[in-house]
Amino acid sequence: MIDENGQPFPSYAAFCNAKLLEDNPSLKPYLEEALRKAYLKGVELAVGETDLPKRTFPVECPYS
């Protein structure tokens, strides 16, 4: 799948998210908070699955 700039999407999920935002631009203000919450949940899952200490992971999501 290709984005509007001719670049491939990294995953089908990324494509679906981009399409959702394109079709519903009013959701864009919620994206930052959703990413923050998802990252924090992902860290908790990673800590549980790997037994690595929480301090191993960045406090804030390194992706934007």
N, C-alpha and C positions, 0 to 999 in steps of 0.2 A: 504494500500500500504506500502511496506517495502523498506527501503533504503539498500545500499550495506553492511551496518553493521548489518542488521537484525532489525533495529529500525523502528517503524512505522512513517510515515510522519505525521506531525500535520494537514495537509490539502491536498486536491487535488491540490490546487494552489502551495503549496510547492513541491509536486511531479512534477508538470509540469515545475516549475522553475529548479529543479534539473536535470530533463531530458533534458531541453533546454541547460543547461550548459554542460552537459555530451556530447550532440551531437554537441555543438558549443563552444569548449573551448576558442576560441578567444574572446568570450563575457565576460569572467571572469573579465578582467580589468575594465569593465564598471559597474560591479555590485555595488561597493561601492558608486559611484556617483548616480546610480539609486536608491539605498536604501536611501541615503541622501535626494534626491529630493522627493521621495515618503513619507518619514517621515515628511518633512516640509509641504507638501500638506495635510497630515493626521492631523497634528496639526491644520492647518487652518480650516479644516473641523470640527474637534472636538470643536474648539473654537466657531465656528458658530452654531453648533448644541446644545452645552451645556451651552453657555453663561459663561463658566469659563474663567478667564483671561489667556492670553497666557503664563504668567509666571508660571502657574500651571504645564506646561509640560516641560520636560527636553529640553534644547536648542539643544542638539545633540541626535540622535537616540541611545537609550540604548541597541539596539540589534546589533549583528554583524553576 
